[in-house]
Amino acid sequence: MSLIVAARFEGFEAAKAAASRLATSGFPDWDIHTFYVNPAGEHGRFPYGGDRRSDPDAGRADMGAYLGAGGVGAVFAVFGGFVAAELSDSTAAILAAAGVG
């Protein structure tokens, strides 16, 4: 069975000092981990988890996704229209259909 040493500290500096003392007393560096646990109740404040509605670093990622998908779709629609036009005689109808699709 594994040995687990756990503690709670007031700040990160105290946790870092304790981890350093563990390392000098023989614990290997790869077995020492420091992490923060939110106070009780803050993990389930939103239906999908977390303690805030969205990640503040995400910004307007949805707009980038919409523009990227729309741009790639438009490029492939035009490309598909030109490819289909080379395979058929009704060029105008195929280009119009590719532009709509």
Summary of the structure (lengths in Angstrom):
residues: 101
radius of gyration: 28.3
end to end distance: 60.9
largest distance: 81.4
contacts: 161
relative contact order: 0.06
helix: 52%
strand: 2%
